[in-house]
């Protein structure tokens, strides 16, 4: 096959997964998805109102919420991105900038939750558009929107002053653009998608490597299909994404830390390194974290008195180096810890995240220490003994999640769909978020940005299953 022929094959929109029935027109599908978006907004609003009426405004805030609000106030009042009187290195400015209008309104909580509910509704619509672009089938697109509308994590995250909702909206929007490039070779779509992914890293640094990973996947596809013209286009997209994140790296370097977000350094030392040390000494994870001075600067400095005169950038650089050194000395131990974290990210249904704001599960502490120290089976048994309601919700949401995965798997493996570059983009994005979130602090909430892509694939699998069921019924009817 020539380069031109393969290029055309790669760019052609995917046919309907079920060719026995005609794809419905776009107009009825658009009306239906608008109703689905409305239902999604109502569900998220009802959940948030229930939290407010049950446990009060404070339940919308997690342990990290204040670390975004304070830099936002500093930006608004003094034009400096700082916290506790020092330049902020752990948090990036995307979400604090998002919070500024809410702070200015005088009703921070209400404004953020309203914006989150609307953004989550917008993500439902974006999931519809993404599915339509990937599969060119309005039924699959409508089903994808419907699945994401009832997805538990997206409902719970909309009622929290955290980065997940805004970040997920941006990621899905960027993938719509990237798939537009895959299907129609629109360079402007690729560059806009890369730029939006770069900007999204300012909201949640976990997305920092995603545009480069997607470009690598598409470059491999281009080589396999001999679509050589796409290589320089993808290289340009990498340059665009890199140019967007570079200024913040330079800013941090000037402050003594050579990285995009020092949160990664703290995680490397106080989470990954602590988990390895805990495993080696056979002590609980949280106990080892406390021993190492996590969340206790004075204890940390007693362990490292030479660092009292260091700048915070130097301290974070040390944490990153030392955490990495612990892992390098015990790679197999950490590999098991990281894989266990990935397992939690994939299989934790998010029931606890949904219950905690209602006061039905402890706001601080809870299962993470038990998960890291004793594993999933022990934790589920413990939960069944101590919290029957949480166990019931866990079962229901777990069945739902396993159904999503089963349908998505059907879609990926059917008719060699995994060779479709647009499907590969979705699968690679899901894999990226699971991989990046592994480790001792990985749990179901970190899966949230991947769930729209899971819903798109699950909707395609559902269409295939429906086609098989209809075909079976038709054959039986014909036989009689």
C-alpha positions in Angstrom: 0.0 0.0 0.0 1.4 3.4 -0.9 1.8 6.3 1.5 -1.1 8.1 -0.1 -3.4 5.1 0.1 -2.6 4.4 3.7 -3.0 8.0 4.6 -6.5 8.0 3.1 -7.4 4.8 4.8 -6.2 6.2 8.2 -8.2 9.4 7.7 -11.5 7.9 6.6 -14.2 8.2 9.3 -15.0 4.9 11.0 -18.1 3.2 9.8 -21.0 2.3 12.0 -20.2 -0.8 14.2 -23.6 -2.2 13.2 -24.0 -1.9 9.4 -27.3 -3.8 9.4 -29.2 -0.7 10.5 -29.0 2.9 9.3 -27.5 5.5 11.5 -30.1 7.9 12.8 -30.0 11.5 11.6 -27.9 14.0 13.5 -30.9 16.3 14.3 -32.9 13.8 16.5 -29.7 12.7 18.1 -28.7 16.3 19.0 -32.1 16.9 20.6 -31.8 13.7 22.6 -28.3 14.4 23.8 -29.5 17.9 25.0 -32.0 16.1 27.1 -29.3 13.8 28.4 -27.2 16.8 29.3 -30.1 18.4 31.1 -30.6 15.2 33.1 -26.9 15.0 33.9 -26.9 18.6 35.2 -30.0 17.9 37.4 -28.4 14.7 38.8 -25.2 16.6 39.7 -27.2 19.5 41.1 -29.3 17.3 43.3 -26.2 15.5 44.6 -24.6 18.8 45.5 -27.8 20.2 47.1 -28.1 17.0 49.1 -24.5 17.4 50.4 -25.1 21.1 51.3 -28.4 20.3 53.2 -27.0 17.2 54.9 -23.5 18.1 56.1 -23.0 21.7 55.1 -20.7 23.8 53.0 -17.5 22.4 54.5 -18.1 19.0 52.9 -17.3 20.4 49.4 -13.7 20.9 50.6 -11.0 18.3 50.7 -7.5 18.4 52.4 -6.0 20.0 49.3 -8.7 22.6 48.5 -7.0 25.3 50.6 -3.8 24.9 48.7 -5.5 26.2 45.6 -7.7 28.9 47.3 -4.8 30.7 49.0 -2.7 31.2 45.8 -5.9 32.3 44.1 -6.4 35.0 46.8 -2.8 36.0 46.6 -3.1 36.4 42.8 -6.2 38.5 43.2 -4.9 40.7 46.0 -1.2 41.0 45.3 -0.6 39.7 41.8 1.8 37.0 43.1 1.4 33.3 43.0 2.4 32.4 46.5 1.3 30.6 49.6 2.4 30.9 53.3 4.5 33.9 52.3 6.6 32.0 49.7 6.3 31.5 46.0 4.1 28.5 45.4 5.9 25.5 43.8 3.6 22.6 44.3 0.4 24.0 42.8 0.2 25.3 39.2 -1.9 28.4 38.5 -4.7 26.9 36.3 -7.2 26.0 39.0 -6.4 29.0 41.2 -7.1 31.3 38.2 -10.4 29.5 37.7 -11.3 30.2 41.3 -10.7 33.9 41.1 -14.2 34.8 39.7 -15.7 32.7 42.5 -13.7 34.5 45.1 -14.6 37.9 43.6 -18.3 36.9 43.7 -18.2 36.6 47.5 -19.8 33.2 47.3 -16.9 30.9 46.6 -18.5 27.6 47.3 -21.7 28.2 45.6 -20.1 29.7 42.5 -17.5 26.9 42.2 -20.1 24.1 42.5 -22.4 25.8 40.0 -19.6 26.1 37.6 -18.6 22.5 38.2 -22.1 21.2 37.6 -22.2 23.1 34.3 -18.8 22.0 33.3 -19.7 18.4 34.0 -22.8 18.8 31.8 -20.5 20.3 29.1 -18.3 17.2 29.4 -21.4 15.0 28.8 -21.9 16.9 25.6 -18.2 16.7 24.7 -18.4 12.9 25.2 -21.2 12.8 22.7 -19.1 14.8 20.2 -16.0 12.7 20.8 -17.9 9.4 20.3 -19.4 10.8 17.1 -16.0 11.7 15.7 -14.5 8.4 16.6 -17.3 6.1 15.4 -19.4 8.3 13.1 -22.5 6.8 14.6 -25.1 8.9 16.4 -26.5 6.0 18.4 -23.1 5.3 19.9 -22.6 9.0 20.6 -25.9 9.3 22.4 -25.2 6.1 24.4 -21.8 7.5 25.4 -23.3 10.7 26.7 -25.9 8.7 28.6 -23.3 6.5 30.2 -21.2 9.4 31.3 -24.3 11.3 32.6 -24.8 8.5 35.2 -21.1 7.8 35.9 -20.7 8.1 39.7 -17.2 9.7 39.8 -18.3 12.5 37.6 -21.3 13.2 39.8 -19.3 13.2 43.0 -16.4 15.3 41.6 -18.8 18.0 40.5 -19.6 18.6 44.1 -16.0 19.2 45.2 -13.6 22.1 45.2 -10.9 20.2 43.4 -9.3 20.1 39.9 -10.9 17.0 38.4 -14.0 18.5 36.8 -12.3 21.4 35.0 -9.3 19.2 34.0 -11.5 16.4 32.5 -13.5 18.9 30.5 -10.3 20.3 29.0 -8.9 16.8 28.2 -12.1 15.7 26.4 -12.2 18.9 24.4 -8.5 18.3 23.4 -9.2 14.7 22.3 -12.1 15.9 20.2 -9.6 18.1 18.3 -6.9 15.3 18.1 -9.5 12.8 16.7 -10.5 15.5 14.2 -6.9 15.5 13.0 -6.8 11.7 12.9 -9.9 11.4 10.8 -9.5 14.4 8.5 -5.8 15.4 8.7 -6.7 18.9 9.9 -3.4 20.2 11.2 -5.1 23.1 13.0 -7.1 20.6 15.0 -3.9 18.8 16.1 -2.1 21.9 17.1 -5.2 23.2 19.0 -5.5 19.9 20.7 -1.9 19.9 21.7 -2.2 23.4 23.0 -5.3 22.6 25.1 -3.6 19.6 26.6 -0.6 21.8 27.5 -2.9 24.3 29.1 -4.7 21.5 31.0 -1.4 20.6 32.7 -1.6 24.0 34.5 -4.8 22.8 36.0 -3.6 19.3 36.9 0.1 18.5 36.4 -0.8 14.8 36.0 -1.6 15.7 32.3 1.9 17.1 31.7 3.1 14.1 29.6 -0.2 13.3 27.8 0.3 15.4 24.7 3.7 13.8 24.2 2.4 10.3 24.7 -0.4 10.8 22.2 2.0 12.2 19.7 4.3 9.2 20.1 1.3 6.8 19.6 0.2 8.6 16.5 3.8 8.7 15.2 4.1 5.0 15.5 0.8 4.6 13.6 2.1 7.0 10.9 5.3 4.9 10.5 3.3 1.6 10.3 1.0 3.1 7.7 3.9 4.9 5.9 2.0 8.2 6.4 5.3 10.1 6.4 3.7 13.6 6.1 2.3 13.2 9.6 5.7 12.9 11.3 6.6 16.6 11.0 3.0 17.5 11.9 3.2 15.5 15.1 6.7 17.0 15.8 5.2 20.4 15.5 2.4 19.5 18.0 5.1 18.4 20.5 6.8 21.7 20.1 3.5 23.6 20.7 2.7 21.6 23.8 6.3 22.0 25.1 6.2 25.7 24.4 3.1 26.1 26.6 4.5 24.3 29.6 8.0 25.7 29.3 7.4 29.1 30.9 6.3 27.6 34.2 9.3 25.3 34.2 11.5 28.3 33.7 9.8 30.1 36.5 10.2 27.2 38.9 13.9 26.8 37.8 14.5 30.4 38.8 13.1 29.5 42.2 15.5 26.6 42.6 13.3 23.7 41.5 13.8 22.3 38.0 10.4 20.9 37.3 6.8 21.8 36.3 5.3 21.1 39.8 7.0 20.3 43.0 4.0 18.2 44.0 5.7 15.4 42.1 8.8 15.8 44.3 6.7 15.6 47.5 4.9 12.5 46.2 8.2 10.9 45.2 9.6 11.2 48.7 6.6 11.2 51.1 4.5 8.7 49.1 6.6 6.5 46.9 9.7 6.5 49.0 7.7 6.2 52.2 5.7 3.2 50.8 8.9 1.4 49.9 10.4 2.0 53.4 7.1 0.9 55.0 7.2 -2.3 53.0 10.8 -3.0 53.9 10.2 -2.4 57.6 6.8 -4.0 57.6 5.0 -1.0 59.2 1.8 0.9 58.1 2.2 3.4 55.3 0.9 6.4 57.2 3.2 5.6 60.1 6.2 5.7 57.9 5.0 8.9 56.3 4.7 10.5 59.7 8.2 9.3 60.6 9.6 10.9 57.5 8.0 14.3 58.4 5.1 14.3 56.0 2.8 17.3 56.8 5.2 18.2 59.7 7.9 20.6 58.6 9.6 20.7 62.1 9.9 16.9 62.2 11.3 16.9 58.7 13.8 19.5 59.5 14.9 17.7 62.7 15.7 14.8 60.4 17.5 17.0 57.9 18.9 20.0 60.0 21.2 21.0 57.1 18.1 22.0 55.2 17.0 24.7 57.6 19.0 27.2 55.5 17.9 25.9 52.2 15.3 27.4 50.0 12.1 25.4 49.3 13.2 24.7 45.8 16.4 23.1 47.1 14.3 21.0 49.5 12.0 19.8 46.8 14.9 18.9 44.6 16.4 16.8 47.4 13.0 15.1 48.0 12.8 14.2 44.3 16.4 12.8 44.2 16.1 10.9 47.5 12.7 9.4 46.7 14.0 8.3 43.3 17.1 6.8 44.9 14.9 4.8 47.3 13.0 3.4 44.4 16.2 2.7 42.4 17.6 0.7 45.4 14.4 -1.4 45.6 12.8 -1.4 42.1 10.9 -4.7 42.5 9.4 -3.5 45.8 8.2 -0.3 44.2 7.0 -2.0 41.1 4.6 -4.1 43.2 3.4 -0.9 45.0 2.9 0.9 41.7 1.0 -1.9 40.2 -1.2 -2.2 43.3 -1.9 1.5 42.9 -2.9 1.1 39.3 -5.2 -1.8 40.3 -6.9 0.5 42.8 -7.3 3.3 40.2 -8.9 0.8 37.8 -11.1 -1.1 40.1 -12.1 1.2 42.9 -15.6 2.2 41.9 -15.6 5.5 43.8 -18.3 4.6 46.3 -16.4 6.2 49.2 -16.0 9.4 47.3 -19.7 9.6 46.8 -20.5 8.8 50.4 -17.9 10.9 52.2 -19.5 14.3 51.5 -22.7 13.1 53.1 -20.9 12.2 56.3 -21.4 8.5 55.7 -17.7 7.8 55.7 -14.8 9.5 57.6 -13.6 12.6 55.8 -10.0 12.1 56.9 -8.2 8.8 57.0 -10.3 5.9 56.0 -9.3 3.2 53.6 -6.1 4.3 51.8 -3.7 3.3 54.6 -5.4 -0.1 54.8 -5.4 -0.5 51.1 -1.7 0.3 50.8 -0.7 -1.8 53.8 -3.0 -4.9 53.6 -4.4 -4.9 50.0 -7.8 -4.8 48.4 -9.3 -8.1 49.7 -8.6 -7.3 53.4 -10.0 -3.8 52.8 -13.2 -5.0 51.3 -13.8 -7.4 54.1 -13.1 -4.7 56.7 -15.5 -2.4 55.0 -18.2 -5.1 54.9 -17.8 -5.6 58.7 -17.7 -1.9 59.6 -19.9 -0.1 57.1 -22.7 -2.1 55.4 -24.1 1.0 53.5 -20.7 1.7 52.0 -20.4 -2.0 51.1 -23.8 -1.9 49.3 -22.9 1.3 47.4 -19.5 -0.2 46.6 -21.2 -3.3 45.1 -23.7 -1.3 42.9 -21.0 1.1 41.6 -18.6 -1.8 41.2 -21.1 -3.7 39.0 -21.6 -0.6 36.9 -17.9 -0.1 36.5 -17.3 -3.7 35.5 -20.1 -3.4 32.9 -18.5 -0.3 31.4 -15.1 -2.1 31.2 -16.7 -5.3 29.7 -18.5 -3.3 27.0 -15.4 -1.2 26.3 -13.3 -4.3 25.9 -15.8 -5.7 23.4 -15.6 -2.6 21.3 -11.8 -2.5 21.3 -11.2 -6.2 20.4 -14.1 -6.4 17.9 -13.2 -6.3 14.2 -9.6 -5.3 15.2 -10.8 -1.9 16.4 -7.6 -1.6 18.4 -5.9 -0.8 15.0 -8.1 2.2 14.5 -5.9 5.3 15.2 -8.8 7.2 16.8 -9.5 4.2 19.1 -5.8 4.0 19.9 -5.9 7.6 21.1 -8.7 6.8 23.5 -7.1 3.6 24.8 -3.7 5.3 25.1 -5.3 8.2 27.1 -7.0 5.8 29.4 -3.8 3.8 29.9 -1.8 7.0 30.5 -4.1 8.1 33.4 -4.0 4.7 35.0 -0.2 4.5 34.7 0.5 8.0 35.9 -1.8 7.5 38.9 -0.3 4.3 40.1 1.7 4.1 43.4 0.7 4.2 47.0 -1.7 7.2 46.8 -3.5 6.0 43.7 -7.2 5.4 44.1 -10.4 5.5 42.1 -10.8 9.3 42.0 -7.6 9.6 39.8 -9.5 7.6 37.1 -12.0 10.4 36.6 -10.3 12.0 33.6 -10.3 8.7 31.8 -14.0 7.9 32.3 -15.4 9.9 29.3 -13.1 7.8 27.0 -14.2 4.6 28.8 -17.8 5.6 28.2 -17.2 6.2 24.5 -15.7 2.8 24.1 -18.4 1.2 26.3 -21.1 2.8 24.1 -19.6 1.2 21.1 -19.5 -2.2 22.8 -23.2 -1.7 23.8 -24.0 -1.1 20.2 -22.3 -4.3 19.2 -24.1 -6.3 21.9 -27.5 -4.8 20.8 -26.7 -5.7 17.2 -26.0 -9.3 18.2 -29.2 -9.5 20.3 -31.3 -8.0 17.5 -29.7 -10.4 15.0 -30.4 -13.4 17.2 -34.0 -12.4 17.6 -34.4 -11.9 13.9 -33.1 -15.3 13.1 -35.3 -16.9 15.7 -38.3 -15.0 14.3 -37.4 -16.2 10.7 -37.0 -19.8 11.9 -40.6 -19.8 13.2 
